[in-house]
C-alpha cells in the first residue's frame, strides 16, 4: 500500500459488454488541478476504449 496526499476513488464506464473501472482523484487542496487531472484520466480511458471499438454509454462514480 501507498500513502498518498490525495484520495484515489474509482469511477466506471458501463454499457453493453463494457465495464471499465478507472481512478478518480479526490480531496486535493487545489480543485482546479484535481479537475484537470480527472478530465485527463477520463479522456485517456475514453480514447483507449474507443480504440478497441466500443462506444461509451454512460459514466458513474
MOPAC internal coordinates of N, CA, C and O (Angstrom, degrees):
PM7 1SCF
backbone

  N    0.0000 0     0.00 0     0.00 0    0    0    0
  C    1.4442 1     0.00 0     0.00 0    1    0    0
  C    1.5193 1   109.92 1     0.00 0    2    1    0
  O    1.2310 1   121.92 1   -27.81 1    3    2    1
  N    1.3278 1   113.94 1   152.19 1    3    2    1
  C    1.4536 1   121.10 1   178.06 1    5    3    2
  C    1.5240 1   109.08 1  -117.28 1    6    5    3
  O    1.2310 1   120.65 1   -35.43 1    7    6    5
  N    1.3099 1   116.37 1   144.57 1    7    6    5
  C    1.4570 1   120.91 1   170.16 1    9    7    6
  C    1.5206 1   107.28 1   -96.38 1   10    9    7
  O    1.2310 1   120.98 1   -65.18 1   11   10    9
  N    1.3248 1   115.73 1   114.82 1   11   10    9
  C    1.4571 1   120.88 1  -178.47 1   13   11   10
  C    1.5236 1   109.79 1  -109.07 1   14   13   11
  O    1.2310 1   119.87 1   -27.75 1   15   14   13
  N    1.3361 1   117.86 1   152.25 1   15   14   13
  C    1.4623 1   120.58 1   179.24 1   17   15   14
  C    1.5347 1   112.75 1   -77.58 1   18   17   15
  O    1.2310 1   120.41 1  -176.79 1   19   18   17
  N    1.3304 1   116.82 1     3.21 1   19   18   17
  C    1.4657 1   122.27 1   178.22 1   21   19   18
  C    1.5194 1   108.27 1  -134.21 1   22   21   19
  O    1.2310 1   121.05 1   -12.81 1   23   22   21
  N    1.3179 1   115.59 1   167.19 1   23   22   21
  C    1.4588 1   120.63 1   174.59 1   25   23   22
  C    1.5214 1   107.94 1   -95.22 1   26   25   23
  O    1.2310 1   120.56 1   -44.54 1   27   26   25
  N    1.3292 1   116.53 1   135.46 1   27   26   25
  C    1.4566 1   121.13 1   176.53 1   29   27   26
  C    1.5232 1   107.09 1  -112.75 1   30   29   27
  O    1.2310 1   121.23 1   -64.66 1   31   30   29
  N    1.3297 1   115.25 1   115.34 1   31   30   29
  C    1.4583 1   121.80 1   179.19 1   33   31   30
  C    1.5249 1   107.75 1  -107.60 1   34   33   31
  O    1.2310 1   120.59 1     2.81 1   35   34   33
  N    1.3224 1   116.48 1  -177.19 1   35   34   33
  C    1.4634 1   118.43 1   177.53 1   37   35   34
  C    1.5168 1   110.39 1  -119.39 1   38   37   35
  O    1.2310 1   121.38 1   -35.74 1   39   38   37
  N    1.3188 1   114.97 1   144.26 1   39   38   37
  C    1.4561 1   123.09 1   172.47 1   41   39   38
  C    1.5138 1   107.34 1  -118.14 1   42   41   39
  O    1.2310 1   119.96 1    -9.71 1   43   42   41
  N    1.3140 1   117.67 1   170.29 1   43   42   41
  C    1.4639 1   120.99 1  -178.96 1   45   43   42
  C    1.5166 1   111.69 1  -139.86 1   46   45   43
  O    1.2310 1   121.23 1   -37.19 1   47   46   45
  N    1.3135 1   115.25 1   142.81 1   47   46   45
  C    1.4574 1   123.48 1   164.27 1   49   47   46
  C    1.5167 1   104.85 1  -105.03 1   50   49   47
  O    1.2310 1   120.04 1   -52.66 1   51   50   49
  N    1.3215 1   117.52 1   127.34 1   51   50   49
  C    1.4582 1   120.26 1   179.85 1   53   51   50
  C    1.5221 1   110.37 1  -131.57 1   54   53   51
  O    1.2310 1   121.57 1   -25.78 1   55   54   53
  N    1.2944 1   114.60 1   154.22 1   55   54   53
  C    1.4559 1   122.03 1   177.28 1   57   55   54
  C    1.5085 1   107.93 1   179.19 1   58   57   55
  O    1.2310 1   120.22 1     3.13 1   59   58   57
  N    1.3180 1   117.18 1  -176.87 1   59   58   57
  C    1.4662 1   119.83 1   177.87 1   61   59   58
  C    1.5291 1   110.79 1   -58.86 1   62   61   59
  O    1.2310 1   120.70 1   -63.90 1   63   62   61
  N    1.3041 1   116.27 1   116.10 1   63   62   61
  C    1.4600 1   120.85 1  -179.84 1   65   63   62
  C    1.5135 1   114.15 1    71.64 1   66   65   63
  O    1.2310 1   120.29 1  -164.15 1   67   66   65
  N    1.3294 1   117.05 1    15.85 1   67   66   65
  C    1.4621 1   120.86 1  -176.51 1   69   67   66
  C    1.5220 1   110.26 1  -133.99 1   70   69   67
  O    1.2310 1   120.61 1   -54.39 1   71   70   69
  N    1.3170 1   116.45 1   125.61 1   71   70   69
  C    1.4596 1   122.14 1   176.00 1   73   71   70
  C    1.5281 1   107.08 1  -150.24 1   74   73   71
  O    1.2310 1   120.55 1   -86.74 1   75   74   73
  N    1.3225 1   116.55 1    93.26 1   75   74   73
  C    1.4636 1   121.99 1  -174.78 1   77   75   74
  C    1.5216 1   109.65 1  -116.24 1   78   77   75
  O    1.2310 1   120.77 1   -55.16 1   79   78   77
  N    1.3245 1   116.14 1   124.84 1   79   78   77
  C    1.4643 1   121.49 1   174.50 1   81   79   78
  C    1.5276 1   108.56 1   -95.26 1   82   81   79
  O    1.2310 1   120.70 1   -36.45 1   83   82   81
  N    1.3329 1   116.26 1   143.55 1   83   82   81
  C    1.4559 1   121.27 1   179.01 1   85   83   82
  C    1.5298 1   108.63 1  -143.25 1   86   85   83
  O    1.2310 1   119.50 1   -23.54 1   87   86   85
  N    1.3355 1   118.56 1   156.46 1   87   86   85
  C    1.4669 1   120.91 1  -178.56 1   89   87   86
  C    1.5273 1   112.23 1   -75.46 1   90   89   87
  O    1.2310 1   121.09 1   -36.63 1   91   90   89
  N    1.3233 1   115.51 1   143.37 1   91   90   89
  C    1.4671 1   123.27 1   175.04 1   93   91   90
  C    1.5221 1   107.17 1  -126.11 1   94   93   91
  O    1.2310 1   120.11 1   -56.86 1   95   94   93
  N    1.3144 1   117.39 1   123.14 1   95   94   93
  C    1.4597 1   122.40 1   179.84 1   97   95   94
  C    1.5272 1   109.16 1   -83.98 1   98   97   95
  O    1.2310 1   120.49 1   -44.52 1   99   98   97
  N    1.3417 1   116.67 1   135.48 1   99   98   97
  C    1.4650 1   121.81 1   179.38 1  101   99   98
  C    1.5286 1   109.41 1  -137.74 1  102  101   99
  O    1.2310 1   121.24 1   -15.60 1  103  102  101
  N    1.3040 1   115.24 1   164.40 1  103  102  101
  C    1.4733 1   123.17 1   174.14 1  105  103  102
  C    1.5235 1   115.08 1    63.43 1  106  105  103
  O    1.2310 1   120.20 1  -150.51 1  107  106  105
  N    1.3305 1   117.23 1    29.49 1  107  106  105
  C    1.4599 1   119.20 1   173.63 1  109  107  106
  C    1.5244 1   108.71 1   -81.45 1  110  109  107
  O    1.2310 1   119.85 1   -35.40 1  111  110  109
  N    1.3203 1   117.88 1   144.60 1  111  110  109
  C    1.4603 1   120.18 1   177.67 1  113  111  110
  C    1.5276 1   112.63 1   -61.25 1  114  113  111
  O    1.2310 1   119.96 1   144.69 1  115  114  113
  N    1.3195 1   117.68 1   -35.31 1  115  114  113
  C    1.4629 1   122.04 1  -179.62 1  117  115  114
  C    1.5295 1   108.77 1  -102.26 1  118  117  115
  O    1.2310 1   120.57 1   -78.42 1  119  118  117
  N    1.3306 1   116.51 1   101.58 1  119  118  117
  C    1.4712 1   121.66 1  -176.85 1  121  119  118
  C    1.5204 1   112.88 1   -63.46 1  122  121  119
  O    1.2310 1   120.08 1   147.40 1  123  122  121
  N    1.3238 1   117.46 1   -32.60 1  123  122  121
  C    1.4633 1   119.91 1   179.45 1  125  123  122
  C    1.5286 1   110.32 1   -63.49 1  126  125  123
  O    1.2310 1   120.55 1   137.25 1  127  126  125
  N    1.3215 1   116.56 1   -42.75 1  127  126  125
  C    1.4654 1   121.16 1   178.23 1  129  127  126
  C    1.5289 1   109.61 1   -66.26 1  130  129  127
  O    1.2310 1   120.46 1   136.69 1  131  130  129
  N    1.3080 1   116.72 1   -43.31 1  131  130  129
  C    1.4663 1   121.68 1   178.71 1  133  131  130
  C    1.5333 1   110.38 1   -58.07 1  134  133  131
  O    1.2310 1   120.57 1   132.30 1  135  134  133
  N    1.3294 1   116.51 1   -47.70 1  135  134  133
  C    1.4620 1   120.06 1  -179.68 1  137  135  134
  C    1.5256 1   111.86 1   -63.70 1  138  137  135
  O    1.2310 1   120.68 1   141.07 1  139  138  137
  N    1.3170 1   116.31 1   -38.93 1  139  138  137
  C    1.4718 1   119.85 1   179.08 1  141  139  138
  C    1.5281 1   111.02 1   -64.66 1  142  141  139
  O    1.2310 1   120.41 1   135.85 1  143  142  141
  N    1.3270 1   116.82 1   -44.15 1  143  142  141
  C    1.4697 1   120.78 1   178.17 1  145  143  142
  C    1.5245 1   110.16 1   -60.91 1  146  145  143
  O    1.2310 1   120.35 1   133.93 1  147  146  145
  N    1.3347 1   116.93 1   -46.07 1  147  146  145
  C    1.4668 1   120.17 1  -179.03 1  149  147  146
  C    1.5275 1   111.91 1   -64.40 1  150  149  147
  O    1.2310 1   119.87 1   141.27 1  151  150  149
  N    1.3359 1   117.85 1   -38.73 1  151  150  149
  C    1.4712 1   120.24 1   176.46 1  153  151  150
  C    1.5296 1   110.78 1   -63.67 1  154  153  151
  O    1.2310 1   120.49 1   139.91 1  155  154  153
  N    1.3290 1   116.66 1   -40.09 1  155  154  153
  C    1.4662 1   120.46 1   178.76 1  157  155  154
  C    1.5284 1   111.08 1   -63.62 1  158  157  155
  O    1.2310 1   120.44 1   138.44 1  159  158  157
  N    1.3243 1   116.77 1   -41.56 1  159  158  157
  C    1.4670 1   121.17 1   178.80 1  161  159  158
  C    1.5290 1   110.19 1   -62.72 1  162  161  159
  O    1.2310 1   120.39 1   131.20 1  163  162  161
  N    1.3361 1   116.86 1   -48.80 1  163  162  161
  C    1.4675 1   121.15 1  -178.65 1  165  163  162
  C    1.5270 1   110.64 1   -62.52 1  166  165  163
  O    1.2310 1   120.14 1   138.36 1  167  166  165
  N    1.3122 1   117.33 1   -41.64 1  167  166  165
  C    1.4621 1   120.90 1   178.82 1  169  167  166
  C    1.5232 1   110.87 1   -60.50 1  170  169  167
  O    1.2310 1   120.57 1   134.66 1  171  170  169
  N    1.3143 1   116.52 1   -45.34 1  171  170  169
  C    1.4697 1   120.29 1  -178.83 1  173  171  170
  C    1.5300 1   111.55 1   -67.41 1  174  173  171
  O    1.2310 1   119.94 1   137.03 1  175  174  173
  N    1.3239 1   117.73 1   -42.97 1  175  174  173
  C    1.4705 1   121.01 1   178.10 1  177  175  174
  C    1.5292 1   109.63 1   -61.88 1  178  177  175
  O    1.2310 1   120.51 1   135.61 1  179  178  177
  N    1.3298 1   116.62 1   -44.39 1  179  178  177
  C    1.4604 1   121.51 1   178.35 1  181  179  178
  C    1.5247 1   110.65 1   -58.59 1  182  181  179
  O    1.2310 1   120.23 1   135.32 1  183  182  181
  N    1.3185 1   117.17 1   -44.68 1  183  182  181
  C    1.4622 1   122.01 1   178.85 1  185  183  182
  C    1.5304 1   110.96 1   -60.79 1  186  185  183
  O    1.2310 1   120.31 1   134.05 1  187  186  185
  N    1.3146 1   117.01 1   -45.95 1  187  186  185
  C    1.4628 1   120.72 1  -179.67 1  189  187  186
  C    1.5298 1   111.39 1   -62.88 1  190  189  187
  O    1.2310 1   120.36 1   139.60 1  191  190  189
  N    1.3226 1   116.93 1   -40.40 1  191  190  189
  C    1.4662 1   120.52 1   178.82 1  193  191  190
  C    1.5230 1   110.37 1   -65.80 1  194  193  191
  O    1.2310 1   120.08 1   134.72 1  195  194  193
  N    1.3252 1   117.46 1   -45.28 1  195  194  193
  C    1.4703 1   120.73 1  -179.90 1  197  195  194
  C    1.5256 1   111.37 1   -63.87 1  198  197  195
  O    1.2310 1   120.08 1   144.42 1  199  198  197
  N    1.3288 1   117.45 1   -35.58 1  199  198  197
  C    1.4724 1   120.29 1   177.52 1  201  199  198
  C    1.5224 1   111.18 1   -62.54 1  202  201  199
  O    1.2310 1   120.64 1   154.47 1  203  202  201
  N    1.3221 1   116.38 1   -25.53 1  203  202  201
  C    1.4708 1   120.74 1   178.37 1  205  203  202
  C    1.5282 1   111.42 1   -89.79 1  206  205  203
  O    1.2310 1   120.28 1  -178.50 1  207  206  205
  N    1.3306 1   117.07 1     1.50 1  207  206  205
  C    1.4505 1   120.77 1   173.03 1  209  207  206
  C    1.5098 1   116.20 1    90.64 1  210  209  207
  O    1.2310 1   119.51 1  -162.92 1  211  210  209
  N    1.3165 1   118.54 1    17.08 1  211  210  209
  C    1.4596 1   120.57 1  -178.55 1  213  211  210
  C    1.5220 1   110.38 1  -116.57 1  214  213  211
  O    1.2310 1   119.67 1   -56.79 1  215  214  213
  N    1.3458 1   118.23 1   123.21 1  215  214  213
  C    1.4654 1   119.88 1   176.62 1  217  215  214
  C    1.5255 1   110.95 1   -75.45 1  218  217  215
  O    1.2310 1   119.99 1   -28.43 1  219  218  217
  N    1.3085 1   117.63 1   151.57 1  219  218  217
  C    1.4570 1   122.74 1   177.34 1  221  219  218
  C    1.5275 1   109.00 1   -81.09 1  222  221  219
  O    1.2310 1   120.33 1   -46.81 1  223  222  221
  N    1.3209 1   116.97 1   133.19 1  223  222  221
  C    1.4531 1   121.29 1   178.55 1  225  223  222
  C    1.5217 1   110.59 1   -97.35 1  226  225  223
  O    1.2310 1   119.81 1   125.50 1  227  226  225
  N    1.3213 1   117.97 1   -54.50 1  227  226  225
  C    1.4644 1   121.19 1   178.87 1  229  227  226
  C    1.5213 1   109.18 1  -158.20 1  230  229  227
  O    1.2310 1   121.19 1   -15.24 1  231  230  229
  N    1.3331 1   115.34 1   164.76 1  231  230  229
  C    1.4620 1   121.47 1   176.64 1  233  231  230
  C    1.5098 1   109.15 1  -121.15 1  234  233  231
  O    1.2310 1   120.77 1   -25.24 1  235  234  233
  N    1.3065 1   116.13 1   154.76 1  235  234  233
  C    1.4588 1   121.10 1   172.83 1  237  235  234
  C    1.5112 1   109.14 1  -151.12 1  238  237  235
  O    1.2310 1   120.87 1   -25.69 1  239  238  237
  N    1.3235 1   115.95 1   154.31 1  239  238  237
  C    1.4767 1   121.14 1   178.12 1  241  239  238
  C    1.4970 1   110.17 1  -101.62 1  242  241  239
  O    1.2310 1   120.10 1   180.00 1  243  242  241

